[in-house]
Amino acid sequence: MKNLTNFLKYILPWIITFLALFLAFEGLDWDKAWEYIKSAKPHFVIFAILLTVLSYLIRSFRWVQLFPNKNISVGDSTKITFFGFFMNNLLPAKAGEIARAHAGSKVTGEKRTTVLATIATERLADGITISLLFLAFLGTKNLGSTSSALYWVALLFFVAGLLVFLVIFKKNSIFKILRKISERFKNKYLLYILDRLELFIEGISPVGTRKRAPILFLWSLAVWATEICVYIAILYAFGVEFNFSRTALFMVAVNFSSLIPAAPGGIGVIEAVTSKVLIEDGVFQEIALPMVITQHIIQYLVVGIPGIWIFIRNQKKFLKLRSVKV
């Protein structure tokens, strides 16, 4: 059992990554790709970097709204947001979210389950917003086989959103059921799980309130409107003809493919899936792959540089394991 766990945790993600990298680079004309890279317009790349920084700052403001008691400052939210995304680039399968929940617990005094619920809500809001933009820009456009699979991911986010709102709407009834189970079964492990489940439901509740739901939607729209501009800038940097459907495909493919559990930061998987999607949309592989790699490098730099600094300055505060509420 231990060997299987180690294989799934440490070996399989890298197998997926190397296979994805092979598929991404298969058939690439390296000389042509290098010519396109050299001809890229640096001022558009710089603009994309600045916009990416802005999108993470907007995320930091939004995260404050996701806490039930709003007991995190914008400054702490910004530091922990950059720290969490930096850790996502170091750890496989989005494990940086756990580190972010841990850091958020240390700063706010909330239990990690509650902080993790705010992060889950953030991810859901992102997924639904991206899906809405994806459907709005693409409409009835005919898509290739890889691109068509994105519709299913979008559908899953809508289903997950409906389930979350149903849970929030019925949370009092759910709590009554959980407490009845707790009273009947006195097993301490079951009681612990039920208690964490109740905390998690409370943690996602702000997204369902009349006051905060519109605010959260507007913040999410601001995040992804900024992100769309990042992808537009990258298209212009490489001289690719711009249209909103292509931009939506680019953005959605990067973000949805990053959900696939693999090596840290989605290395390989993002390149393979997104370049395939762009190729199906008529972009040459020698342009598509450098564009995807450019976006990936920008993301690494934007969260990596401040992430390292924040980690060094706050490692005792963020990572000390004692006295952290689960």
Rosetta blueprint (number, residue, H / E / L):
1 M L
2 K H
3 N H
4 L H
5 T H
6 N H
7 F H
8 L H
9 K H
10 Y H
11 I H
12 L H
13 P H
14 W H
15 I H
16 I H
17 T H
18 F H
19 L H
20 A H
21 L H
22 F H
23 L H
24 A H
25 F H
26 E L
27 G L
28 L L
29 D L
30 W H
31 D H
32 K H
33 A H
34 W H
35 E H
36 Y H
37 I H
38 K H
39 S L
40 A L
41 K L
42 P H
43 H H
44 F H
45 V H
46 I H
47 F H
48 A H
49 I H
50 L H
51 L H
52 T H
53 V H
54 L H
55 S H
56 Y H
57 L H
58 I H
59 R H
60 S H
61 F H
62 R H
63 W H
64 V H
65 Q H
66 L H
67 F L
68 P L
69 N L
70 K L
71 N L
72 I L
73 S L
74 V H
75 G H
76 D H
77 S H
78 T H
79 K H
80 I H
81 T H
82 F H
83 F H
84 G H
85 F H
86 F H
87 M H
88 N H
89 N L
90 L L
91 L L
92 P L
93 A L
94 K L
95 A L
96 G H
97 E H
98 I H
99 A H
100 R H
101 A H
102 H H
103 A H
104 G H
105 S H
106 K H
107 V H
108 T H
109 G L
110 E L
111 K L
112 R H
113 T H
114 T H
115 V H
116 L H
117 A H
118 T H
119 I H
120 A H
121 T H
122 E H
123 R H
124 L H
125 A H
126 D H
127 G H
128 I H
129 T H
130 I H
131 S H
132 L H
133 L H
134 F H
135 L H
136 A H
137 F H
138 L H
139 G L
140 T L
141 K L
142 N L
143 L L
144 G L
145 S H
146 T H
147 S H
148 S H
149 A H
150 L H
151 Y H
152 W H
153 V H
154 A H
155 L H
156 L H
157 F H
158 F H
159 V H
160 A H
161 G H
162 L H
163 L H
164 V H
165 F H
166 L H
167 V H
168 I H
169 F H
170 K L
171 K H
172 N H
173 S H
174 I H
175 F H
176 K H
177 I H
178 L H
179 R H
180 K H
181 I H
182 S H
183 E H
184 R H
185 F L
186 K L
187 N L
188 K H
189 Y H
190 L H
191 L H
192 Y H
193 I H
194 L H
195 D H
196 R H
197 L H
198 E H
199 L H
200 F H
201 I H
202 E H
203 G H
204 I H
205 S H
206 P H
207 V H
208 G H
209 T L
210 R L
211 K L
212 R H
213 A H
214 P H
215 I H
216 L H
217 F H
218 L H
219 W H
220 S H
221 L H
222 A H
223 V H
224 W H
225 A H
226 T H
227 E H
228 I H
229 C H
230 V H
231 Y H
232 I H
233 A H
234 I H
235 L H
236 Y H
237 A H
238 F L
239 G L
240 V L
241 E L
242 F L
243 N L
244 F H
245 S H
246 R H
247 T H
248 A H
249 L H
250 F H
251 M H
252 V H
253 A H
254 V H
255 N H
256 F H
257 S H
258 S L
259 L L
260 I L
261 P L
262 A L
263 A L
264 P H
265 G H
266 G H
267 I L
268 G L
269 V H
270 I H
271 E H
272 A H
273 V H
274 T H
275 S H
276 K H
277 V H
278 L H
279 I H
280 E H
281 D L
282 G L
283 V L
284 F L
285 Q H
286 E H
287 I H
288 A H
289 L H
290 P H
291 M H
292 V H
293 I H
294 T H
295 Q H
296 H H
297 I H
298 I H
299 Q H
300 Y H
301 L H
302 V H
303 V H
304 G H
305 I H
306 P H
307 G H
308 I H
309 W H
310 I H
311 F H
312 I H
313 R H
314 N H
315 Q H
316 K H
317 K H
318 F H
319 L H
320 K L
321 L L
322 R L
323 S L
324 V L
325 K L
326 V L
